Amino acid sequence: MSTNETGGRLTVPGTPIFDGQTSRRGLRLNKMLMSFRSADNRERFSADEAGYCAEFGLAPEQTQAVLDRDWTAMIDLGGSIFYVYKLAMMDGRSMQYLGGVFTGMTEEEFAAELKSGGRRG
């Protein structure tokens, strides 16, 4: 872990850190993703994804990440994994699928890794 090169922000190589700065950057994205708690909102989003993103004032790169289902970009652009997962669930994806995406594994490989006790070292 390091804070020297980042102006006091904690960094862990290969691990996105969700801190206050990240939260502020992703506020609109996370509000939109959180809105998927409502079936009506899920239906509205499914009918016009780009339009729904525009209603929340997402930055163009956030909208593109959502439309492309670029899960890593959503996290990099301030998305909280808990809210990003709501969109993944709408697409029939599991948390193990996302874990695989974020670690360069398939869903099955990631699930097997979990069952074996996780990564060592």
HUSUL-V168712 format. One line per field, one symbol per residue. ss: DSSP state (a for helix, b for strand, c for the rest). phi: phi as a letter, one per 40 degrees, with the letter a starting at -180 (. if undefined). burial: # if it has 9 or more other C-alpha atoms within 8 Angstrom, else .. A space follows every 10 residues. Layout:
ss: ???
phi: ???
burial: ???
//
This chain:
ss: cbcccccccc bbccbcccca aaaaacaaaa aaaaaaacaa aaaaaaacaa aaaaacccca aaaaaaaacc aaaaaacccc aaaaaaaaaa ccccaaaaaa aaacccaaaa aaaaaccccc c
phi: .abccbggcc bbdgbcbcbd ccccccdcdc ccccccccdc cccccccadc ccccdcgccd ccdcccccfc cccdccchcc dccdcccdcc cgccccccdc dcbgbcdccc cccccchgcb g
burial: .##..#...# ##.....#.. .##.###### ######.... ##.##...#. .###.#.#.. .##.###..# #.###.#### ..#######. ..#..##### #...###### #.##...... .
//
